[in-house]
Amino acid sequence: ASTLVTITPSNPDNEVYVTTDGTDPAVSSTAFKYLKPFEITETTTVKAFEEGAELYAEKTFTKKAVEATDKTIADLNGMTESMNLIRLNLNNAVVTYVDGKNVYVREGNYSIMFYNTELTMERGQVLNGSIIVDYSYYYGIHEVKDNDNTNMDNLTMTNGEAPKPIEVNISDILDLKYICEYIVLKNVRVVSEGKNFFAEDNAGNRVQLYKGVSVEEYANDGTLYNIEGLFNNIYKGAAEVQ
């Protein structure tokens, strides 16, 4: 994404003047005095003139294309090893939920989480194009993270309707289906065990309700509830719903 340019004069007492626009640093009005290493982010020809020694130096730094591996959301859902520099190709992917800097995106039958991203997305937006990210397989959760090459230059976003949660069973979540998905569990009870709270179905299947909205006031009252949440955590092999 960038490189640091360092210039070493033949005599450390001599002043060095630099241009980055192709002009002669000895006479150009755009020349600047070299004081310390400086950063460039695009293809640039750096010219330097050492006053007193009457020496010139020139070098062109060429920005290379990012060598990224093409993947889709479906591909990432089949991976179990983290990988840097993924070119994530998106085809009508939908932003299902935004939780602070965590963004959940679904394409077809698979979802991922943009973890702690600086990208600005809104629920219901439809994403098309590609984006450079790093992939992390975090205890079974499929996450992508920003890197120095992450930007939205090759991504188009159009606004759409806010998607509804997918109706799932607790047994589906226990089988680690619908990872990183915005879900609803219907007709379940809230039960407590110590300081932990669970959603429980009529068959006695339980999944822990982790953080999010407090459910203490609903626990153990025997009432059936519909609980919307995110399947975004697997702790020691056990699924948790936020």
Secondary structure by P-SEA (a helix, b strand, c coil): cbbbbbbbcccccbbbbbbcccccccccccbbbbccccccccbbbbbbbbcccbbbbbbbbbbbccbbbbbcaaaaaacccccccccccccccccccccccbbbbbccccccccccccccccccccccbbbbbbbbbcccbbbbbbccccccccbbbbbbccccbbbbcaaaaaacccccccccccbbbbbbcccbbbbbccccbbbbbcccccccccccccbbbbbbbbcccccccccccc
